[in-house]
Amino acid sequence: MQRPGRGGRARRHLLVAGFVVAYLAAGGVTVALGDRVTGGLWLAVHLVLFGAATNAIVVWSEHFAAALLRAVPVSERTATVRALALNLGVVAVLGGVHTGRPVVTAAGAWLVGAVVLAHAIALGARIGRALTGPLAGTVWFYVAASAALLAGMGLGVLLAGGAPASTDAYRAMRLAHAHLNVLGWVGLAVVGTQFTLWPTVLRTRMVPGVGRAVRWSLATMVVGLAAITAGLLGQARVVALAGLAGYAAGLAVALGPFLRTLLRRRPHTAASWMLGAGLGWLAFSVVVDLVALAGSSQVVDLDQRIDRLVPAVAVGFALQVLTGALTYLLPVVFGRGAHGNRKLTGVLEAAWPLRVAAVNLGVVLLVTGSPGGWAARAGWWLAVVGLGAFVPLAAAVLAWRLVENAGPADPVG
């Protein structure tokens, strides 16, 4: 017998998973088409980071927050309306920027912003009401990430409207926009989630000291991100450099429990390998970003020095972490018990060692190869095939769920 709301939760999770898979498929097709799509790289990156990742973060941060704070989840009607409004806004932003229609872009950004702001306020209110435990502080990562997205989208709307008066101002604003969205929205959300998801995926207990790492890493990363943004916008290289160093230090603190857990229990599944590799690419990208800024004579020079980090950030980090998390979470949501969980996990893990190797080798080639050379072309194909294979596998899982037409087991937590 289904519990109240379980059928609605099933439909909503199916809806959001469908959105995520659709964005991933669209991003893969855009990359495969190459120069035949005007602004294809921008569109592909934003389909992944703004489309797929935003859906996953909003839905799963709400779930993890409810579990950690022992709070009642939002109603299914509210959550479904939020998901539909979010994706209407995302499509408007992507379509508006791609077709050069600032009014459509601004309208979509306002809609996405309203959804994310409501989401952040709800999370903050829950923290105030809940009986907080040692890991309740991870929910503040989601609130801070939401603030970063709102600021990053505001800058994005200004960029789409051509607001900056000079080339240097435009480049500085674009750098701030990228750092807020990557290190803020996606980075903070992923780092906050890994405190609980990583030991769960490895099927081991948390190591001691996680609560302390949560508090120190959150404060350091948020202050660092604020300094990065101020330094980039103000073209104050020393301030931006100090902010990046602070963010890197906070990330190192956050990854301390991650590494100690890894030493206790080595990765042995597709999800654990992809999550581990993805966080490795995040750390790599932050270090390279820091070194590149330190070697730049002025802030705006960073704009061209970090072009090669795009594959590391979008594919190696964001897309690989998202794929790894879904490889673990989709069977838990739709498996309907241990047997179904193993069955769906088997589908999503098909040929996973080859896929994980292809993705990470592809990112290495993209980062180290000359743009337009054979290494870069091979890297894109390896990455697209390695991660693109997840799309039909995930679609098969969602199709199975539609055919079964039954409520999922409760999500992790």
Contacts in CASP RR format, 6 or more apart in sequence:
PFRMAT RR
TARGET T0000
AUTHOR 0000-0000-0000
METHOD contacts of the structure
MODEL  1
MQRPGRGGRARRHLLVAGFVVAYLAAGGVTVALGDRVTGGLWLAVHLVLF
GAATNAIVVWSEHFAAALLRAVPVSERTATVRALALNLGVVAVLGGVHTG
RPVVTAAGAWLVGAVVLAHAIALGARIGRALTGPLAGTVWFYVAASAALL
AGMGLGVLLAGGAPASTDAYRAMRLAHAHLNVLGWVGLAVVGTQFTLWPT
VLRTRMVPGVGRAVRWSLATMVVGLAAITAGLLGQARVVALAGLAGYAAG
LAVALGPFLRTLLRRRPHTAASWMLGAGLGWLAFSVVVDLVALAGSSQVV
DLDQRIDRLVPAVAVGFALQVLTGALTYLLPVVFGRGAHGNRKLTGVLEA
AWPLRVAAVNLGVVLLVTGSPGGWAARAGWWLAVVGLGAFVPLAAAVLAW
RLVENAGPADPVG
2 407 0 8 1.000
5 76 0 8 1.000
6 407 0 8 1.000
6 408 0 8 1.000
7 76 0 8 1.000
7 407 0 8 1.000
8 76 0 8 1.000
8 80 0 8 1.000
9 76 0 8 1.000
9 407 0 8 1.000
9 408 0 8 1.000
10 401 0 8 1.000
10 406 0 8 1.000
10 407 0 8 1.000
10 408 0 8 1.000
11 76 0 8 1.000
11 80 0 8 1.000
12 76 0 8 1.000
12 79 0 8 1.000
12 80 0 8 1.000
12 83 0 8 1.000
13 59 0 8 1.000
13 333 0 8 1.000
13 334 0 8 1.000
13 408 0 8 1.000
13 411 0 8 1.000
14 334 0 8 1.000
14 398 0 8 1.000
14 401 0 8 1.000
14 402 0 8 1.000
15 80 0 8 1.000
15 83 0 8 1.000
16 55 0 8 1.000
16 56 0 8 1.000
16 59 0 8 1.000
16 83 0 8 1.000
17 326 0 8 1.000
17 330 0 8 1.000
17 333 0 8 1.000
17 394 0 8 1.000
17 398 0 8 1.000
18 398 0 8 1.000
19 51 0 8 1.000
19 52 0 8 1.000
19 55 0 8 1.000
19 83 0 8 1.000
19 87 0 8 1.000
20 51 0 8 1.000
20 52 0 8 1.000
20 55 0 8 1.000
20 56 0 8 1.000
20 322 0 8 1.000
20 326 0 8 1.000
21 391 0 8 1.000
21 394 0 8 1.000
21 395 0 8 1.000
21 398 0 8 1.000
23 47 0 8 1.000
23 48 0 8 1.000
23 51 0 8 1.000
23 52 0 8 1.000
23 55 0 8 1.000
24 47 0 8 1.000
24 48 0 8 1.000
24 52 0 8 1.000
24 319 0 8 1.000
24 322 0 8 1.000
24 323 0 8 1.000
24 387 0 8 1.000
24 388 0 8 1.000
24 390 0 8 1.000
24 391 0 8 1.000
24 394 0 8 1.000
25 388 0 8 1.000
25 391 0 8 1.000
26 47 0 8 1.000
27 43 0 8 1.000
27 44 0 8 1.000
27 47 0 8 1.000
27 48 0 8 1.000
28 44 0 8 1.000
28 47 0 8 1.000
28 384 0 8 1.000
28 388 0 8 1.000
28 391 0 8 1.000
30 37 0 8 1.000
30 40 0 8 1.000
30 43 0 8 1.000
30 44 0 8 1.000
30 47 0 8 1.000
31 40 0 8 1.000
31 41 0 8 1.000
31 44 0 8 1.000
31 380 0 8 1.000
31 384 0 8 1.000
32 384 0 8 1.000
33 40 0 8 1.000
34 40 0 8 1.000
37 43 0 8 1.000
38 98 0 8 1.000
39 98 0 8 1.000
41 310 0 8 1.000
42 97 0 8 1.000
42 98 0 8 1.000
43 94 0 8 1.000
43 98 0 8 1.000
44 314 0 8 1.000
45 310 0 8 1.000
45 314 0 8 1.000
46 94 0 8 1.000
46 97 0 8 1.000
47 94 0 8 1.000
48 314 0 8 1.000
48 315 0 8 1.000
48 318 0 8 1.000
48 319 0 8 1.000
48 322 0 8 1.000
49 181 0 8 1.000
49 182 0 8 1.000
49 186 0 8 1.000
49 314 0 8 1.000
49 318 0 8 1.000
50 90 0 8 1.000
50 93 0 8 1.000
50 94 0 8 1.000
50 181 0 8 1.000
51 87 0 8 1.000
51 90 0 8 1.000
51 94 0 8 1.000
52 319 0 8 1.000
52 322 0 8 1.000
53 185 0 8 1.000
53 186 0 8 1.000
53 318 0 8 1.000
53 322 0 8 1.000
54 86 0 8 1.000
54 90 0 8 1.000
54 112 0 8 1.000
54 149 0 8 1.000
54 185 0 8 1.000
55 83 0 8 1.000
55 86 0 8 1.000
55 87 0 8 1.000
55 90 0 8 1.000
56 322 0 8 1.000
56 325 0 8 1.000
56 326 0 8 1.000
57 142 0 8 1.000
57 145 0 8 1.000
57 185 0 8 1.000
57 186 0 8 1.000
57 189 0 8 1.000
58 82 0 8 1.000
58 83 0 8 1.000
58 86 0 8 1.000
58 115 0 8 1.000
58 116 0 8 1.000
58 119 0 8 1.000
59 79 0 8 1.000
59 83 0 8 1.000
60 193 0 8 1.000
60 325 0 8 1.000
60 329 0 8 1.000
61 119 0 8 1.000
61 123 0 8 1.000
61 139 0 8 1.000
61 142 0 8 1.000
61 145 0 8 1.000
61 189 0 8 1.000
61 193 0 8 1.000
62 73 0 8 1.000
62 74 0 8 1.000
62 79 0 8 1.000
62 119 0 8 1.000
62 122 0 8 1.000
62 123 0 8 1.000
63 73 0 8 1.000
63 411 0 8 1.000
63 413 0 8 1.000
64 138 0 8 1.000
64 139 0 8 1.000
64 142 0 8 1.000
64 193 0 8 1.000
64 196 0 8 1.000
64 197 0 8 1.000
64 413 0 8 1.000
65 71 0 8 1.000
65 123 0 8 1.000
65 126 0 8 1.000
65 139 0 8 1.000
65 142 0 8 1.000
66 72 0 8 1.000
66 73 0 8 1.000
66 126 0 8 1.000
67 411 0 8 1.000
67 412 0 8 1.000
67 413 0 8 1.000
68 133 0 8 1.000
68 135 0 8 1.000
68 136 0 8 1.000
68 137 0 8 1.000
68 138 0 8 1.000
68 139 0 8 1.000
68 196 0 8 1.000
69 126 0 8 1.000
69 127 0 8 1.000
69 130 0 8 1.000
69 131 0 8 1.000
69 132 0 8 1.000
69 136 0 8 1.000
69 139 0 8 1.000
70 130 0 8 1.000
70 131 0 8 1.000
71 126 0 8 1.000
71 129 0 8 1.000
71 130 0 8 1.000
73 79 0 8 1.000
74 82 0 8 1.000
74 122 0 8 1.000
82 115 0 8 1.000
82 118 0 8 1.000
82 119 0 8 1.000
85 111 0 8 1.000
85 114 0 8 1.000
85 115 0 8 1.000
86 111 0 8 1.000
86 112 0 8 1.000
86 115 0 8 1.000
86 116 0 8 1.000
88 108 0 8 1.000
88 111 0 8 1.000
89 107 0 8 1.000
89 108 0 8 1.000
89 109 0 8 1.000
89 111 0 8 1.000
89 112 0 8 1.000
90 108 0 8 1.000
90 112 0 8 1.000
92 104 0 8 1.000
92 105 0 8 1.000
92 107 0 8 1.000
92 108 0 8 1.000
92 111 0 8 1.000
93 105 0 8 1.000
93 108 0 8 1.000
93 109 0 8 1.000
93 112 0 8 1.000
93 153 0 8 1.000
95 101 0 8 1.000
95 104 0 8 1.000
95 105 0 8 1.000
96 102 0 8 1.000
96 104 0 8 1.000
96 105 0 8 1.000
96 160 0 8 1.000
97 105 0 8 1.000
97 160 0 8 1.000
100 160 0 8 1.000
102 157 0 8 1.000
102 160 0 8 1.000
102 161 0 8 1.000
102 162 0 8 1.000
105 157 0 8 1.000
105 160 0 8 1.000
105 161 0 8 1.000
106 157 0 8 1.000
106 160 0 8 1.000
109 153 0 8 1.000
109 154 0 8 1.000
109 156 0 8 1.000
109 157 0 8 1.000
112 153 0 8 1.000
113 149 0 8 1.000
113 150 0 8 1.000
113 153 0 8 1.000
116 146 0 8 1.000
116 149 0 8 1.000
116 150 0 8 1.000
117 146 0 8 1.000
117 150 0 8 1.000
119 146 0 8 1.000
120 142 0 8 1.000
120 143 0 8 1.000
120 146 0 8 1.000
120 147 0 8 1.000
123 139 0 8 1.000
123 142 0 8 1.000
123 143 0 8 1.000
123 146 0 8 1.000
124 139 0 8 1.000
124 143 0 8 1.000
126 139 0 8 1.000
127 136 0 8 1.000
127 137 0 8 1.000
127 139 0 8 1.000
127 140 0 8 1.000
127 143 0 8 1.000
130 136 0 8 1.000
134 210 0 8 1.000
134 211 0 8 1.000
134 214 0 8 1.000
135 195 0 8 1.000
135 196 0 8 1.000
135 210 0 8 1.000
135 211 0 8 1.000
135 214 0 8 1.000
137 211 0 8 1.000
137 214 0 8 1.000
137 215 0 8 1.000
137 218 0 8 1.000
138 192 0 8 1.000
138 193 0 8 1.000
138 195 0 8 1.000
138 196 0 8 1.000
138 214 0 8 1.000
140 218 0 8 1.000
141 188 0 8 1.000
141 189 0 8 1.000
141 191 0 8 1.000
141 192 0 8 1.000
141 193 0 8 1.000
141 218 0 8 1.000
142 188 0 8 1.000
142 189 0 8 1.000
142 192 0 8 1.000
144 184 0 8 1.000
144 188 0 8 1.000
144 218 0 8 1.000
144 221 0 8 1.000
144 222 0 8 1.000
144 225 0 8 1.000
145 184 0 8 1.000
145 185 0 8 1.000
145 186 0 8 1.000
145 187 0 8 1.000
145 188 0 8 1.000
145 189 0 8 1.000
146 185 0 8 1.000
148 180 0 8 1.000
148 181 0 8 1.000
148 183 0 8 1.000
148 184 0 8 1.000
148 185 0 8 1.000
148 188 0 8 1.000
148 225 0 8 1.000
149 180 0 8 1.000
149 181 0 8 1.000
149 184 0 8 1.000
149 185 0 8 1.000
151 180 0 8 1.000
151 229 0 8 1.000
152 176 0 8 1.000
152 177 0 8 1.000
152 180 0 8 1.000
152 181 0 8 1.000
152 185 0 8 1.000
153 181 0 8 1.000
155 173 0 8 1.000
155 176 0 8 1.000
155 177 0 8 1.000
155 180 0 8 1.000
156 173 0 8 1.000
156 177 0 8 1.000
158 164 0 8 1.000
158 173 0 8 1.000
159 170 0 8 1.000
159 173 0 8 1.000
159 174 0 8 1.000
159 177 0 8 1.000
162 170 0 8 1.000
163 173 0 8 1.000
164 170 0 8 1.000
164 172 0 8 1.000
164 173 0 8 1.000
168 235 0 8 1.000
168 300 0 8 1.000
171 300 0 8 1.000
171 303 0 8 1.000
172 232 0 8 1.000
172 233 0 8 1.000
172 234 0 8 1.000
172 235 0 8 1.000
172 299 0 8 1.000
172 300 0 8 1.000
173 233 0 8 1.000
174 303 0 8 1.000
175 232 0 8 1.000
175 299 0 8 1.000
175 300 0 8 1.000
175 302 0 8 1.000
175 303 0 8 1.000
176 228 0 8 1.000
176 229 0 8 1.000
176 232 0 8 1.000
176 233 0 8 1.000
179 225 0 8 1.000
179 228 0 8 1.000
179 229 0 8 1.000
179 232 0 8 1.000
180 225 0 8 1.000
180 229 0 8 1.000
182 285 0 8 1.000
182 313 0 8 1.000
182 318 0 8 1.000
183 225 0 8 1.000
183 228 0 8 1.000
183 247 0 8 1.000
183 286 0 8 1.000
184 225 0 8 1.000
186 317 0 8 1.000
186 318 0 8 1.000
187 282 0 8 1.000
188 221 0 8 1.000
188 222 0 8 1.000
188 225 0 8 1.000
190 279 0 8 1.000
190 282 0 8 1.000
190 317 0 8 1.000
190 318 0 8 1.000
190 321 0 8 1.000
191 217 0 8 1.000
191 221 0 8 1.000
191 251 0 8 1.000
191 254 0 8 1.000
191 282 0 8 1.000
192 214 0 8 1.000
192 218 0 8 1.000
192 254 0 8 1.000
193 325 0 8 1.000
194 254 0 8 1.000
194 258 0 8 1.000
194 275 0 8 1.000
194 279 0 8 1.000
195 206 0 8 1.000
195 210 0 8 1.000
195 211 0 8 1.000
195 213 0 8 1.000
195 214 0 8 1.000
195 254 0 8 1.000
195 257 0 8 1.000
196 206 0 8 1.000
197 275 0 8 1.000
197 325 0 8 1.000
197 328 0 8 1.000
197 412 0 8 1.000
198 258 0 8 1.000
198 261 0 8 1.000
198 275 0 8 1.000
198 276 0 8 1.000
199 205 0 8 1.000
199 206 0 8 1.000
199 207 0 8 1.000
199 261 0 8 1.000
199 265 0 8 1.000
200 328 0 8 1.000
200 412 0 8 1.000
201 269 0 8 1.000
201 271 0 8 1.000
201 272 0 8 1.000
201 275 0 8 1.000
201 328 0 8 1.000
202 261 0 8 1.000
202 262 0 8 1.000
202 265 0 8 1.000
202 267 0 8 1.000
202 268 0 8 1.000
202 272 0 8 1.000
203 265 0 8 1.000
204 261 0 8 1.000
204 264 0 8 1.000
204 265 0 8 1.000
206 257 0 8 1.000
206 261 0 8 1.000
207 257 0 8 1.000
207 260 0 8 1.000
207 261 0 8 1.000
207 264 0 8 1.000
209 257 0 8 1.000
210 257 0 8 1.000
213 253 0 8 1.000
213 254 0 8 1.000
213 256 0 8 1.000
213 257 0 8 1.000
214 254 0 8 1.000
216 250 0 8 1.000
216 253 0 8 1.000
217 250 0 8 1.000
217 251 0 8 1.000
217 253 0 8 1.000
217 254 0 8 1.000
220 246 0 8 1.000
220 247 0 8 1.000
220 249 0 8 1.000
220 250 0 8 1.000
220 253 0 8 1.000
221 246 0 8 1.000
221 247 0 8 1.000
221 250 0 8 1.000
221 251 0 8 1.000
221 254 0 8 1.000
223 243 0 8 1.000
223 246 0 8 1.000
224 242 0 8 1.000
224 243 0 8 1.000
224 244 0 8 1.000
224 246 0 8 1.000
224 247 0 8 1.000
225 243 0 8 1.000
225 247 0 8 1.000
226 243 0 8 1.000
227 239 0 8 1.000
227 240 0 8 1.000
227 242 0 8 1.000
227 243 0 8 1.000
227 246 0 8 1.000
228 240 0 8 1.000
228 243 0 8 1.000
228 244 0 8 1.000
228 247 0 8 1.000
230 236 0 8 1.000
230 239 0 8 1.000
230 240 0 8 1.000
231 237 0 8 1.000
231 239 0 8 1.000
231 240 0 8 1.000
231 243 0 8 1.000
231 299 0 8 1.000
232 240 0 8 1.000
232 299 0 8 1.000
234 299 0 8 1.000
235 298 0 8 1.000
235 299 0 8 1.000
235 300 0 8 1.000
236 299 0 8 1.000
237 293 0 8 1.000
237 296 0 8 1.000
237 298 0 8 1.000
237 299 0 8 1.000
240 293 0 8 1.000
240 299 0 8 1.000
241 290 0 8 1.000
241 293 0 8 1.000
241 294 0 8 1.000
244 286 0 8 1.000
244 289 0 8 1.000
244 290 0 8 1.000
244 293 0 8 1.000
245 290 0 8 1.000
247 286 0 8 1.000
248 286 0 8 1.000
248 287 0 8 1.000
248 290 0 8 1.000
251 282 0 8 1.000
251 283 0 8 1.000
251 286 0 8 1.000
252 283 0 8 1.000
255 279 0 8 1.000
255 283 0 8 1.000
258 276 0 8 1.000
258 279 0 8 1.000
262 276 0 8 1.000
267 273 0 8 1.000
267 275 0 8 1.000
267 276 0 8 1.000
269 327 0 8 1.000
269 328 0 8 1.000
269 345 0 8 1.000
269 349 0 8 1.000
269 352 0 8 1.000
270 324 0 8 1.000
270 327 0 8 1.000
270 348 0 8 1.000
270 349 0 8 1.000
270 352 0 8 1.000
270 355 0 8 1.000
270 356 0 8 1.000
271 324 0 8 1.000
271 325 0 8 1.000
271 327 0 8 1.000
271 328 0 8 1.000
273 352 0 8 1.000
273 356 0 8 1.000
274 320 0 8 1.000
274 321 0 8 1.000
274 323 0 8 1.000
274 324 0 8 1.000
274 327 0 8 1.000
274 356 0 8 1.000
274 359 0 8 1.000
275 320 0 8 1.000
275 321 0 8 1.000
275 324 0 8 1.000
275 325 0 8 1.000
277 316 0 8 1.000
277 320 0 8 1.000
277 356 0 8 1.000
277 359 0 8 1.000
277 360 0 8 1.000
278 316 0 8 1.000
278 317 0 8 1.000
278 320 0 8 1.000
278 321 0 8 1.000
279 317 0 8 1.000
279 321 0 8 1.000
280 317 0 8 1.000
281 312 0 8 1.000
281 313 0 8 1.000
281 316 0 8 1.000
281 317 0 8 1.000
281 320 0 8 1.000
281 363 0 8 1.000
282 313 0 8 1.000
282 317 0 8 1.000
282 321 0 8 1.000
284 312 0 8 1.000
285 309 0 8 1.000
285 312 0 8 1.000
285 313 0 8 1.000
285 317 0 8 1.000
288 306 0 8 1.000
288 309 0 8 1.000
288 312 0 8 1.000
289 302 0 8 1.000
289 306 0 8 1.000
289 309 0 8 1.000
292 302 0 8 1.000
292 305 0 8 1.000
292 306 0 8 1.000
293 299 0 8 1.000
293 302 0 8 1.000
295 305 0 8 1.000
296 302 0 8 1.000
296 305 0 8 1.000
307 371 0 8 1.000
308 366 0 8 1.000
308 367 0 8 1.000
308 371 0 8 1.000
309 367 0 8 1.000
311 362 0 8 1.000
311 363 0 8 1.000
311 366 0 8 1.000
311 367 0 8 1.000
311 380 0 8 1.000
311 383 0 8 1.000
312 363 0 8 1.000
312 366 0 8 1.000
312 367 0 8 1.000
315 359 0 8 1.000
315 362 0 8 1.000
315 363 0 8 1.000
315 366 0 8 1.000
315 383 0 8 1.000
315 387 0 8 1.000
316 359 0 8 1.000
316 360 0 8 1.000
316 363 0 8 1.000
316 383 0 8 1.000
319 387 0 8 1.000
320 359 0 8 1.000
320 360 0 8 1.000
320 387 0 8 1.000
323 387 0 8 1.000
323 390 0 8 1.000
326 348 0 8 1.000
326 390 0 8 1.000
326 394 0 8 1.000
327 345 0 8 1.000
327 348 0 8 1.000
327 349 0 8 1.000
327 352 0 8 1.000
327 390 0 8 1.000
328 345 0 8 1.000
329 411 0 8 1.000
329 412 0 8 1.000
330 344 0 8 1.000
330 348 0 8 1.000
330 394 0 8 1.000
330 397 0 8 1.000
331 340 0 8 1.000
331 341 0 8 1.000
331 342 0 8 1.000
331 343 0 8 1.000
331 344 0 8 1.000
331 345 0 8 1.000
331 348 0 8 1.000
331 397 0 8 1.000
332 341 0 8 1.000
332 409 0 8 1.000
332 411 0 8 1.000
332 412 0 8 1.000
333 408 0 8 1.000
333 409 0 8 1.000
333 411 0 8 1.000
334 344 0 8 1.000
334 397 0 8 1.000
334 398 0 8 1.000
334 400 0 8 1.000
334 401 0 8 1.000
334 408 0 8 1.000
335 341 0 8 1.000
335 343 0 8 1.000
335 344 0 8 1.000
335 408 0 8 1.000
335 409 0 8 1.000
336 404 0 8 1.000
336 406 0 8 1.000
336 407 0 8 1.000
336 408 0 8 1.000
336 409 0 8 1.000
337 409 0 8 1.000
341 409 0 8 1.000
344 397 0 8 1.000
344 400 0 8 1.000
347 393 0 8 1.000
347 396 0 8 1.000
347 397 0 8 1.000
348 390 0 8 1.000
348 393 0 8 1.000
348 394 0 8 1.000
348 397 0 8 1.000
350 389 0 8 1.000
350 393 0 8 1.000
351 389 0 8 1.000
354 386 0 8 1.000
355 386 0 8 1.000
355 387 0 8 1.000
355 389 0 8 1.000
355 390 0 8 1.000
356 386 0 8 1.000
358 382 0 8 1.000
358 383 0 8 1.000
358 385 0 8 1.000
358 386 0 8 1.000
359 382 0 8 1.000
359 383 0 8 1.000
359 386 0 8 1.000
359 387 0 8 1.000
361 379 0 8 1.000
361 382 0 8 1.000
362 378 0 8 1.000
362 379 0 8 1.000
362 380 0 8 1.000
362 382 0 8 1.000
362 383 0 8 1.000
363 379 0 8 1.000
363 383 0 8 1.000
365 375 0 8 1.000
365 376 0 8 1.000
365 378 0 8 1.000
365 379 0 8 1.000
365 382 0 8 1.000
366 375 0 8 1.000
366 376 0 8 1.000
366 379 0 8 1.000
366 380 0 8 1.000
366 383 0 8 1.000
368 375 0 8 1.000
369 375 0 8 1.000
369 376 0 8 1.000
370 376 0 8 1.000
401 408 0 8 1.000
END
